[in-house]
Amino acid sequence: MDKEKSIIGYWISEKKQQKLNWKEFKNICEQKGFVLKKINLDGNLDSQGPFHVFLHKLTDTLALAERGDQNAKRIVTKAQEYLYQHPEMILIDPFENTIQLKSENADENLKSLRSADIRFPFISKPLFAHGSSDAHKMMIIFNEKDLMDCQLPCVAQDFINHNAVLHKVFIVGKYFHVVERPSLRNFYPIDCEQLSTLFFSSHDISKSGSKSQWSVISKEDKALRIEPNHEIIQYIVAKVTKIFGLTLLGIDVVIENHTGKYAIIDVNVFPGYDGYPHFFTHLIDTITNFITERRVNHNLDCSILKKCNEELDSGFESDDKKKKPIK
C-alpha cells in the first residue's frame, strides 16, 4: 500500500453491520492503512468523497427500484451517476451483476412447471424479497391441488433429496469457506400423496444448531450421506464468480443422495458469512489486491501513452531532418 491512505466508502444497513461486527472491520482497516467512511445516499456524494472503493449491500434498494419504487429509483440513479463520473473507483459489487410463476391461474402455472420439467415436490420461493425476512419464507408443494398455495410471483425449483445437509459456500474474492448446516429431510412419492403444503423459514431450518422435525432423517437415509469434494466446490466457486462477476457471494449447495450430483439451490449477494473465520482479513486483502491491480494497470497505461508520444515526436523530428533547407 502507498503512504496515502485509501478510502473505503460503504453503505450497509445498521442491522448487517451489527451482525458482521463492523467495529472489527474498522480496526482492521486502520491497521492496514485504510479509512472506512460511511456513505449517506441521501446526501451529496461528491462532497462526501473521494472514495477509492465503494462497498455496499444495496440489494433491497435495487430490487425495489426494479419494482418501480420512486425513492429507491432516486437512490440508485444518484449512485449510478456518481459511479459513472468516477470510473476509477472500485465497486464491490457491480449493480448490474444481481422459472417465474406470475399467473393467478393454477392450470397455467401447472403448464409452466411441466414445460420446465419441474416435478412434485418442488420448492416455491418469493420472487421479490431480497434481503428481507420474506426471503426466507418458502414452501414445498407436494401435489397439484396445493398449487393454489403458491404466493405469486414466485420461483419454482425442483426439490432434491440431499439427506438434510446444506453446504453454504461463502466467497470473498479468491477465498472461500464451506459451512455445513441442517436442511430439509428427504421426501419420496408417498409424501406427495400424504402431505399438504409445508410452509417453512429457510433461516430457521438451516440456522446453526437447528433441531427442526423436518430435518430428521431415517437410519437408511443416513447411510446415503455423501461428503463434499473440495475440488468440485472449488470448481463451482470459480464458475459462479465468473458468471456473476461478483466478489462477495454466497452459494447454497446440496448433493443429491443417490446420484452424487451437486446442485446450486441459491445464490446470495453479500451474505451473512456466519461461521467464516477471518472474513474481514480476507475482505481487506481482496480490496488491497483490487487497488494494487488498478494502480498497476493505470501506470501501465500511462507508460504506453508516454512511449507512443515519444515515438510520434521522434518521427516528426526525423521528417524535419529529411527536409532540404531553403537557399
C-alpha positions in Angstrom: 0.0 0.0 0.0 1.1 3.6 -0.6 1.6 6.0 2.2 -1.6 7.8 1.1 -4.5 6.1 2.8 -7.1 4.6 0.6 -10.7 5.5 1.5 -13.4 2.7 1.6 -16.8 4.3 1.3 -19.6 1.9 2.4 -23.3 1.7 2.6 -24.5 -1.3 4.7 -27.6 -1.3 7.0 -27.1 -1.0 10.7 -28.5 -4.5 11.2 -26.0 -6.1 8.9 -23.2 -4.0 10.5 -24.1 -5.4 13.9 -24.4 -8.9 12.5 -20.9 -8.7 10.9 -19.3 -6.9 13.9 -18.4 -4.0 11.8 -16.2 -2.4 14.5 -13.7 -5.3 14.0 -13.5 -4.4 10.3 -12.9 -0.7 11.1 -10.0 -1.7 13.4 -8.5 -4.0 10.7 -8.8 -1.1 8.1 -6.9 1.2 10.4 -4.2 -1.4 10.9 -3.9 -1.8 7.2 -3.8 1.9 6.4 -7.4 2.3 5.1 -10.0 4.9 6.1 -13.5 3.4 6.4 -16.2 6.0 5.7 -20.0 5.6 5.8 -21.8 7.0 2.8 -25.1 8.9 3.1 -27.0 8.1 -0.1 -29.5 10.9 0.7 -26.7 13.5 0.7 -24.4 14.9 -1.9 -22.0 12.1 -2.8 -19.3 14.5 -4.3 -19.0 16.3 -1.0 -18.5 13.0 0.8 -15.8 11.7 -1.5 -13.4 10.9 -3.0 -13.6 7.2 -2.5 -11.2 4.6 -3.7 -13.6 1.8 -3.0 -17.5 1.7 -2.8 -18.6 -1.3 -0.7 -22.3 -1.8 -0.5 -25.3 -4.0 0.3 -27.9 -2.3 -1.8 -29.8 -5.5 -2.8 -33.1 -4.4 -1.3 -32.9 -0.9 -2.9 -32.1 -2.3 -6.3 -34.9 -4.8 -6.1 -37.4 -2.1 -5.0 -36.2 0.2 -7.9 -36.9 -2.6 -10.4 -40.4 -2.8 -9.0 -41.0 0.9 -9.5 -40.4 2.3 -6.0 -39.6 6.0 -6.7 -37.4 6.6 -3.7 -35.3 3.5 -4.5 -35.1 4.6 -8.1 -33.8 8.1 -7.0 -31.1 6.5 -4.8 -30.0 4.0 -7.4 -29.9 6.7 -10.1 -27.8 9.0 -7.9 -25.4 6.2 -7.1 -25.1 5.2 -10.8 -24.4 8.8 -11.8 -21.7 9.1 -9.2 -20.1 5.8 -10.4 -20.3 7.0 -14.0 -18.4 10.2 -13.1 -15.8 8.2 -11.2 -14.9 5.1 -13.3 -11.6 4.9 -11.4 -13.5 3.9 -8.2 -13.6 0.2 -7.3 -17.2 -1.0 -6.8 -17.9 -4.1 -4.7 -20.1 -5.3 -6.2 -21.4 -4.0 -9.6 -25.1 -3.2 -9.6 -25.8 -4.9 -13.0 -24.3 -8.2 -11.8 -27.6 -9.5 -9.3 -38.9 -20.1 -13.8 -41.2 -17.3 -12.7 -44.8 -18.1 -11.9 -46.8 -15.0 -12.5 -50.3 -16.2 -13.4 -53.1 -16.5 -10.9 -54.4 -19.4 -12.9 -53.3 -22.8 -11.4 -53.7 -24.5 -14.8 -51.3 -22.1 -16.5 -48.8 -22.5 -13.7 -49.0 -26.2 -14.0 -48.2 -25.9 -17.7 -45.2 -23.7 -16.9 -44.0 -26.3 -14.4 -44.3 -29.2 -16.9 -42.6 -27.3 -19.7 -39.7 -26.6 -17.3 -39.7 -30.3 -16.3 -40.2 -29.4 -12.6 -41.9 -32.2 -10.7 -43.5 -32.6 -7.4 -42.4 -32.0 -4.8 -41.0 -28.5 -5.6 -39.9 -25.5 -3.6 -41.7 -22.2 -4.0 -39.8 -19.1 -3.1 -40.8 -15.4 -3.2 -39.5 -13.6 -6.3 -39.2 -10.1 -4.8 -37.8 -10.4 -1.3 -34.1 -9.6 -1.5 -32.6 -9.2 2.0 -35.9 -9.0 3.8 -37.4 -11.5 6.2 -39.7 -12.6 3.4 -36.7 -14.0 1.5 -36.7 -16.9 4.0 -40.4 -17.7 3.7 -40.7 -20.7 1.5 -43.0 -23.7 0.9 -42.9 -27.2 -0.5 -45.7 -28.0 -2.9 -46.4 -31.8 -3.0 -49.2 -32.1 -5.5 -51.4 -30.3 -8.0 -54.3 -29.5 -5.6 -51.9 -27.4 -3.4 -50.7 -25.2 -6.3 -53.1 -22.6 -5.1 -50.8 -22.1 -2.0 -48.1 -20.5 -4.2 -47.7 -16.8 -3.3 -47.2 -15.2 -6.7 -45.0 -14.1 -8.2 -42.6 -16.8 -7.1 -39.7 -19.0 -8.2 -40.3 -22.8 -8.6 -37.4 -25.1 -8.0 -37.1 -28.9 -8.0 -36.7 -30.3 -4.5 -33.6 -32.5 -4.4 -33.2 -35.2 -1.8 -29.9 -34.3 0.0 -30.0 -36.0 3.4 -30.9 -32.8 5.2 -27.4 -31.4 4.7 -26.8 -27.9 3.2 -23.4 -26.7 2.3 -23.2 -22.9 2.5 -20.2 -21.7 0.4 -19.1 -18.2 1.4 -16.9 -16.4 -1.1 -14.6 -13.4 -0.7 -12.8 -12.8 -3.9 -10.3 -15.7 -4.4 -11.1 -17.0 -0.9 -14.0 -19.3 0.1 -15.1 -21.3 3.1 -17.7 -24.0 3.4 -20.1 -24.3 6.4 -22.4 -27.2 6.9 -25.9 -26.5 8.0 -29.0 -28.6 8.6 -31.7 -28.7 5.9 -34.9 -30.4 5.0 -35.2 -34.2 5.1 -35.7 -36.4 2.0 -39.2 -36.6 0.5 -40.5 -39.5 -1.5 -43.5 -40.2 -3.8 -45.6 -41.4 -0.8 -45.1 -38.0 0.8 -46.7 -36.3 -2.3 -49.8 -38.4 -1.6 -49.9 -37.9 2.2 -48.6 -34.4 2.9 -50.0 -31.0 2.4 -48.0 -27.9 1.6 -45.1 -27.4 4.0 -44.6 -23.8 5.0 -41.2 -23.1 6.5 -38.5 -20.5 7.0 -35.2 -21.4 5.4 -33.5 -19.3 8.1 -35.0 -21.4 10.9 -34.4 -24.7 9.2 -30.8 -24.0 8.3 -29.5 -22.0 11.1 -26.7 -23.4 13.2 -28.0 -25.9 15.8 -31.5 -26.1 14.4 -33.5 -29.1 15.6 -36.5 -28.9 13.3 -38.6 -32.0 13.0 -38.3 -31.6 9.2 -34.6 -32.1 9.4 -34.8 -35.6 11.0 -33.8 -38.4 8.6 -34.1 -42.2 8.9 -31.2 -44.6 9.6 -31.5 -45.8 6.0 -31.1 -42.2 4.6 -28.2 -41.5 6.9 -26.3 -44.3 5.1 -26.7 -42.3 1.9 -24.7 -39.3 3.1 -22.0 -38.0 0.7 -19.2 -35.8 1.8 -18.4 -32.7 -0.3 -15.4 -32.9 -2.6 -13.2 -29.8 -2.2 -12.1 -29.8 -5.8 -15.7 -29.8 -7.1 -16.7 -27.0 -4.7 -13.6 -25.0 -5.9 -14.8 -25.6 -9.5 -18.3 -24.4 -8.6 -16.9 -21.3 -6.9 -14.7 -20.4 -9.9 -17.6 -20.8 -12.4 -20.2 -19.0 -10.3 -18.0 -16.0 -9.5 -17.1 -15.7 -13.2 -20.7 -15.9 -14.3 -22.0 -13.3 -11.8 -18.8 -11.1 -11.8 -19.2 -10.7 -8.0 -16.7 -10.5 -5.1 -18.9 -11.1 -2.1 -21.1 -14.1 -2.8 -22.8 -17.0 -1.0 -23.8 -20.2 -2.7 -26.1 -22.9 -1.2 -25.0 -26.3 -2.5 -26.7 -29.7 -1.9 -25.5 -33.1 -3.0 -28.2 -35.5 -4.4 -28.1 -38.6 -2.3 -28.5 -41.3 -4.9 -26.6 -39.8 -7.8 -23.9 -37.7 -6.0 -24.7 -34.7 -8.3 -24.1 -31.3 -7.0 -26.9 -28.7 -7.2 -26.8 -24.9 -6.6 -30.1 -24.1 -4.9 -29.5 -20.5 -4.1 -27.1 -17.6 -4.7 -26.9 -14.6 -2.4 -25.1 -11.3 -2.8 -23.1 -10.2 0.2 -24.4 -13.0 2.6 -24.1 -13.1 6.4 -20.8 -15.0 6.5 -21.8 -16.8 9.7 -19.0 -19.2 10.6 -16.5 -17.8 8.2 -13.1 -17.4 10.0 -11.0 -14.3 9.2 -13.7 -12.8 7.0 -12.6 -9.2 7.4 -8.9 -10.1 6.9 -9.8 -11.8 3.6 -12.0 -8.8 2.6 -9.3 -6.2 3.2 -6.8 -8.4 1.4 -9.2 -8.6 -1.6 -9.7 -4.8 -1.6 -5.9 -4.3 -1.4 -5.4 -6.6 -4.4 -8.0 -4.7 -6.3 -6.4 -1.3 -5.6 -2.9 -2.6 -6.4 -4.1 -4.1 -9.8 -5.9 -0.8 -10.6 -2.7 1.2 -9.9 -0.5 -1.2 -11.9 -2.9 -1.0 -14.9 -3.1 2.8 -14.6 0.8 3.1 -14.5 1.0 0.7 -17.5 -1.5 2.8 -19.5 0.5 5.9 -18.7 3.7 4.2 -19.7 2.3 3.1 -23.0 0.9 6.5 -23.7 4.2 8.2 -22.9 6.0 5.8 -25.2 3.6 6.5 -28.1 4.1 10.2 -27.7 7.8 9.9 -27.7 7.7 7.8 -30.8 5.5 10.3 -32.5 7.8 13.2 -31.5 10.8 11.2 -32.8 9.0 10.6 -36.1 8.3 14.3 -36.6 11.9 15.1 -35.8 13.2 12.6 -38.4 10.9 14.0 -41.1 12.2 17.5 -40.3 15.8 16.4 -40.8 15.0 14.9 -44.2 13.7 18.3 -45.5 16.1 20.3 -47.6 16.9 23.8 -46.3 15.7 26.8 -48.4 18.6 28.5 -50.1 
